[in-house]
Amino acid sequence: MVLNRDHPEGGKLAEGLRRFADHVGDQSPLYRTLARAAAEDDTAVAILADAPHSQPPANLLFAAVQYLLLEGSGPRLASHYPAVAGPGAEPEGDPVAAFREFLVEHRDRISALVASRRVQTNEVRRCTALLPAFTAARDPMLPLALIEVGASAGLNLLFDRYHYDYGTVESGPAGSPLTLTCEIRSGHPPIPVPVPEVVARVGLDLHPIDVADPDAVRWARSLIWPEQLDRVGRFETAVAIARENPPTLVRGEALELLPRSIESSPGEASLVVYHSFVLNQWTAEDRDRLDDLLTQAANHRPIDRISVEMLAPGAEYAEITHTRYQGGKSEPRRLGTAHYHGVWLQWEA
Ligand SMILES: C[S@@+](CC[C@H](N)C(=O)[O-])C[C@H]1O[C@@H](n2cnc3c(N)ncnc32)[C@H](O)[C@@H]1O
């Protein structure tokens, strides 16, 4: 479909780019500038017409561009990306002009990436919210069995390999090459010391990122905003850890895979099904189906579900919820809120 900004669908895409500019705000001044420019650019809007409906289009566009920059295309535009050119690189000329030229020059490849790839940002620092949430949810007498819905590269399934520093308390292996810091803004999250034992872990994903595949890893890295070198560093360290200890990832629709995964989960364990930053890609019907499926599966054994999701329109942080499914019933409770990349935590439970 060929769209421009005057078409109603094109107008919506342009509006989405403006919202993305506001969302990244000070965390990516480059994307804020480029997203505002893209909202006024017919080539950008036309490229986004190919994005799958379930996907946040602006994230796809900027990841596709960064993916090509990381392979060496567009050195002038790349000079504005610290994550590509390096923190000391001297930016060349006007980034907006370079961006517009890049879109025109690489339009076919960018369109193909936007049409075929997915937003699969795997943010390992979200483990700072998952760690206390698992503790709040699990049976303390049993080890954990984990099923992650929408695991991407599965980096968060390896939460017990990372060291945590919450300011007042530390946890996780002290010798880990990766330390995740988190500010506790309020409340008393239950940080377990040591981290709980995990006896089974599996991730379900429509398009699992294989950490052994450099192209797949480059795509996941391209989703990180270009000034956030600390996130790039954490991602690369976590990928190196995952290459040594690859988690089991199963390809497919989570709603179809879940019943079998639950069935094959070990019995003598506290079963936690969790998801973070996934349900924004789901329809309301599919979210209801997940709830029904877990309610039904919990006729045979209790299941604890942890959700870290940013679903409310215009939400600026994620809500952390624990739902216990047991005997045909479900009991949700709100545990707190978290920064969308795990920078801080507010605990309420
Ligand atoms: C934005 S990523 C989040 C990854 C990880 N949970 C995190 O927080 O770092 C969302 C992931 O969910 C996956 N996904 C979305 N819908 C899915 C579905 N119906 N079944 C399986 N995976 C799905 C996507 O492929 C993507 O890898």
The ligand as a Tripos MOL2 file, in Angstrom:
@<TRIPOS>MOLECULE
LIG
   27    29     1     0     0
SMALL
NO_CHARGES

@<TRIPOS>ATOM
      1 C1          9.0960   -6.4890   23.2720 C.3       1 LIG1
      2 S1          9.6010   -8.1490   23.3410 S.3       1 LIG1
      3 C2          9.8130   -8.3730   25.1030 C.3       1 LIG1
      4 C3         10.8330   -9.4360   25.4140 C.3       1 LIG1
      5 C4         11.0440   -9.7260   26.8970 C.3       1 LIG1
      6 N1          9.8300  -10.2170   27.4870 N.3       1 LIG1
      7 C5         11.5440   -8.5070   27.6290 C.2       1 LIG1
      8 O1         10.7960   -7.8970   28.4140 O.co2     1 LIG1
      9 O2         12.7320   -8.1530   27.4880 O.co2     1 LIG1
     10 C6          8.0810   -9.0170   23.0110 C.3       1 LIG1
     11 C7          8.3060  -10.4500   22.5470 C.3       1 LIG1
     12 O3          7.0500  -11.1400   22.5920 O.3       1 LIG1
     13 C8          6.9610  -11.9830   21.4600 C.3       1 LIG1
     14 N2          5.5370  -12.2610   21.2140 N.ar      1 LIG1
     15 C9          4.5510  -11.3750   20.9660 C.ar      1 LIG1
     16 N3          3.3730  -12.0040   20.8010 N.ar      1 LIG1
     17 C10         3.6180  -13.3300   20.9610 C.ar      1 LIG1
     18 C11         2.7990  -14.5010   20.9130 C.ar      1 LIG1
     19 N4          1.5010  -14.4220   20.6450 N.pl3     1 LIG1
     20 N5          3.3820  -15.7000   21.1450 N.ar      1 LIG1
     21 C12         4.7090  -15.7880   21.3840 C.ar      1 LIG1
     22 N6          5.5250  -14.7100   21.4370 N.ar      1 LIG1
     23 C13         4.9990  -13.5000   21.2240 C.ar      1 LIG1
     24 C14         7.6560  -11.1950   20.3630 C.3       1 LIG1
     25 O4          8.0750  -12.0380   19.2930 O.3       1 LIG1
     26 C15         8.8200  -10.5580   21.1220 C.3       1 LIG1
     27 O5          9.9770  -11.3600   21.0730 O.3       1 LIG1
@<TRIPOS>BOND
     1     1     2 1
     2     2     3 1
     3     2    10 1
     4     3     4 1
     5     4     5 1
     6     5     6 1
     7     5     7 1
     8     7     8 2
     9     7     9 1
    10    10    11 1
    11    11    12 1
    12    11    26 1
    13    12    13 1
    14    13    14 1
    15    13    24 1
    16    14    15 ar
    17    14    23 ar
    18    15    16 ar
    19    16    17 ar
    20    17    18 ar
    21    17    23 ar
    22    18    19 1
    23    18    20 ar
    24    20    21 ar
    25    21    22 ar
    26    22    23 ar
    27    24    25 1
    28    24    26 1
    29    26    27 1
@<TRIPOS>SUBSTRUCTURE
     1 LIG1         1 GROUP 0 **** ****
